[in-house]
């Protein structure tokens, strides 16, 4: 075990899981850090859409602070930011470019970027969109912690100038995500915020089968779906599902669907936090295909890859319970062996501990 670390996160949200997958990712990781004796402060921009939907306003595993003004926040936490073993800025943080520039002037010991949206970030940078990270800032970080692994890591260093790119996949809190033993309410379900690039796949792999299998029950949970979507009568809609209800939600499905954003399919090696959550709950996953999935969750052994609606309908109508349970058990075993918050916390602490001595001057002059 590495020495006890003091870490400051500046992320999108820890307090609210509404409309984002960042909160549950941070929660699992930071709880793992706490279990290993590390100290964590999480700083979150106080915005109305999360303030009105907070499902963890006062965590017991870290300090949580809110801010409205970057300069005031940096002044208030100046000493902590300068003395912390690592300061980690997350993707999609509001005014992230200005925040990173100002953090560099504080000369923190170690400055990292945790990209929970790596393929999306790189696609944005390629078209000159610097919403929360500027291309010139990538070399300033001591480590670029990436939601995506595989060949993306070499690309980050070679094309974008990252000094050290390391995979830090999402993870799951195995104490909160386990099968509840409830009877099945749905044959197939999906949990995810509406996304235009995911919707065609959701249409093919869930809405289509639902129309063809009117006697079966389906569910889609998540906010921001347009009113004009024609939902079949056998699909139940849940507008928002708090993390406390995720385990029950997954446990009540015979199968759950994983749908991947187009940028992440292109990049590969980008497992969704929902994939780990469902597997931890012992719910077998039907997923679209992307490179790396078959190595994380081998097709037919720990997951089922569907190319089209016929594949989904075949699984729902033909796969026996023994095979379904075996797939779920294999997936859960893989998650517990390597994708828990505790496992990811150990990886993060190791990465931080192995980074070279402070290069604060280089960050300012970069």
N, C-alpha and C positions, 0 to 999 in steps of 0.2 A: 504493500500500500504506500502511496505517495504521502508526503507531509500534508498537514492540514492547510488548505488554501482559503484565501479571502477573494471572492469573485463578485464582480458587479455586472449584472446584465442590464442592458437598455433594449428592451424588446417591444414588439407590437402590443401584446397583452398577456398578462398572467391572470388578471382578475375576471375576464370575460371570454367565454368560448363562443360567443355569438358570432356566426358568420366567418369563423376562422379556425384553422387547425393548429395554430401556434400555441394557444393557451395550454392545451392538453400535453403538447410536446414539451413545453417548458416545465410544466408541473411534474411530469414523470422524471425528467432529467434533474431538476432541482431537488426533488425529494430524495433521489439517489445520492446526490451530493451531500445532502444533510445527513443521510444515514452513514456516510463515510467520514463525517466529522468536519466537513467543509462549511464555511460561512458564506451566505449569499445575500446580496441586496439586489432586488429587481426594481428598476425604475420604469414606469409606464406613463406614456402621454395620456393625460386626462381628457378624453374625447367623449361627446355626448352619446354616441351610438354604443359604446362599451359601458359607460357609466350607468346607463339605464338598463343594462342587461348583465350585471355582474353576478356570477355564481360562485366566486371565491374572492370576496373583498378583503378578507383578513386571513391569509394562509398561516398555518402554524409551523411551516418548514423553512421559512425565510422571511426577511424583511421586505415589505412592499411599499414603495413610495410612488406618489403620483406627481406629475408636474404639468404646468401649462406653458411655461416659458423656459426655453433651453438655457438662456444665460443665468436665470435665477436658480435653476436646478443645478447647473454646474458650479455656481458659487456656493450653494448650500452643501453640496456633497464633494467639494473640491479635494479635501484631504483624503477622503475615502477613495476617490477615483485615482489619486496619485499614488497612494500607498497599497492599493489592492494588488494581489498577485496577478490578476487578469481582469481587464475590462472587455466585455463582449457585447458588441452591437449586433442586433438582429436585423433581418430583412424586413422590408415594408414598414419600418419605423417612420412616422411622419417627420418631414424635414430632415431625413437621415443624412443627406449630403452636408448640410450645415452642421449637424450634430457631430459627425465624424471629424470635420475640419477643426471644430472647436475643442474636441477631445484631444486631438493631436497636440494642441498648444499647451495642454495640461501636463504633457509628458508622462503618461501612465507607464508603469513598468512593462506591461504587456498589453497590447491592443489586438483584439481578434474580431472577426466578423463571422456570425453564425447565419448562414444562408439556408433558411427553411424552404426556399423557393428557387434553388440554384438554376434549373433550366429556364425558368421564367426570367430571372435576373439577367442571365447571359443573353437571352433573346432581346431583352430590353436594351442592354448595353450595345448590342450589335446594330440596333436601329437608332442609336443616339438618345434613347430614353433613359434619363438619369433621375428617375423619380425618387429613389431612396439611397442610391449608391452611384458615385461617379467613377468612370473608368480609371481616372488618374489616382483614385483612392485605393484601388486594389493592392498595389505594392506597399502601401503604408501599413498594412496589417501584418503582425508577426505570424498569424495563422489565419487561413481562410477555411473555416469549418463548413463543410458542404453537406446539405441534405442528400445530394447525389454522390455516388461513388463511381467505381469503374474508370473508364477513359476520361470522364469529366475532370478528374483530379489533375491529370497530365495537361489537359487543355487549359485549366485555370492557371497553371504555372507557365506554360509555353506561350499561350496567346494573350492572356490577360495580365500577366506579370505577378501573379501571387507568389509570395516568397515561400510559403509552405501551404499546400492544400491537403486537407485531411478529411476523410469521410466521417460525418457524425450524423448517422441516420436518426430518424425519429425513434421513439421508444414508447413503452407502455408501463404503467404502474400495475404490476401483476397482483397486488393486493386489492385493487379496485376493479380490475378487469378479469373476471372469472365467471364461469357459468353459474347462473342463479338457480337452475333446476326447474324453472317455470315451464309450463307446457307451451308448445309452439302456437303462435298466433298467426304467423305468416309463412308462406313457402319460400319467398324471396324478398329481401329488403335491401335498401340502400340508404346510407347516411352521408350527406354532403351538401354544402351550399351550392346554389345554382351557379353554373359556369357555362357560358356559351359554347366553349370548345369541348366540354364534357357531355353536353346535352344530346348530341346526335348518338353517342354511344349508349347513353341511358335510354334513349328511345329504342335503339336496336335490341339491347340486351335485357331490358326490363318492361318497358311499355308495350313493345311488340309481343313478347311472350304472354304478357298479362291479357292482351286482347285475344290471343289464340287459346288461352287456358282459363276460360271464365269461371271455372269451378275452383280455381286456386286463389290464394290470397297473397297480396303484395303490399309493400309499404315503402314510401319515400319520405325521409325526414331531412329537414334542412330549410333554411330561409331563402328568400329572394327569388323564388321561381315566378316567372311571369304569369299573369292571370289568364293569358290566352292558351296556355297548355291544356290540351284535351286529355284529362286523366281518365282512364277506364274506370268503370264502377267498382272493380275489385281491387283497386289501389287505394290504400289509406294514406292520407297526407298528414304529416306532423310538421308544423311550422318550425319549431325549434326544440331541440332535445339537449338538455343540460348534461354535462359529463356524468353526474350522479346517476343518470338514467340509462347510460350507454350499455352497461353490462346486461341489464334487463332487456333492453332493446335487441341486442345481438342474441341473447340466449333464447329469445322467443321466435327466432327465425330458423327454418330448416337450412337455408343457405343465405349468404349475404353477398352482395355484388360490390366489386371494387372497380371503379372507373377512374382512368388516369388522364390528366391534362395533356394536351397535344405536345407541348414543349417538353414535358417529362417523358413522354413516349419516345421522342426523338433522342433525348439524352440517354435514356436507359438508366438502370440502377437507381431508381428514385422511388423507393417504397413509401406509400402513404402511411401516416399514423393510423388511419382507419383499418388498414390491412393488418397491422400488428394488434390493434384492439380487438378486432373480430376473432382473430386466431387465438388470442389469449382467452377469449370467452368460450372457446371450443365450438365455434361456428364455422363450418366449412366455407371457404371463399371461392366464388366464381369471379374471374378477373379477365379484363382485356389483356393483351400481350404487350410486354416491353422487355428489352434486353436486360438480363439480370434476374428477372422474376423466377425463371426456372431453376436458378442456382440458389436463390433464397428460399423459395417454396416450390420444389419440383412438381411439375405438372402430373396430375394423377396420383401423386403421393401425398403432397401437403397443400395442394390447391388445384383448381380446375380452370384451365385457360379456355375461354370461349371466343371463337372467331365471329360468331353470328348468332341470331336468335334460335336457329335450329339446335345449336350446341346447348344453349340454356334450357330449352324445352326438353331435350333428351335427358339432361341431368335431373330436372324436376320430375320427370315422369318415369324414368327407367332406373336411376341409381338406387340400389337397395340401402337399407339403413346400416347394415354392417360396413359397407364400403364408405358411406357418408361419415360414419363415426371414426373410421380408421384415418380418413383424410383430416378430419378435425383434430384428432389426437396428435398426428404427426406435426401439424402446423403449430399447435399449442406448445409442443415439446421444443420446436425450433425457436419460438419466441422466448420461452422461459430460459433457454440455454444461451441466448445471445442478444436479445433485443428488449430487455427490461430497462427501466430507468437506472437501476443500480449498475447494470453492465455498461450503459452509455456514460454514466457518471465516471466510472473508472477509466474509460477511454479518454474522456475530456481531461481529467486530472493528469493522466499520463502525458497527453499532448502538451498541456501547459508546462508541466515540470521539465519536459525535454527541450523547450524552446531556448534559444540562446539568450544571453544577457540583454538588458534593455538597449533598444536602438531608438530612443525617443528623439534624438537630434535628427536622425535620418527621416523620421516621420514628418517633422516640421518642414524640412527642406525638400521633401519629395514633391 
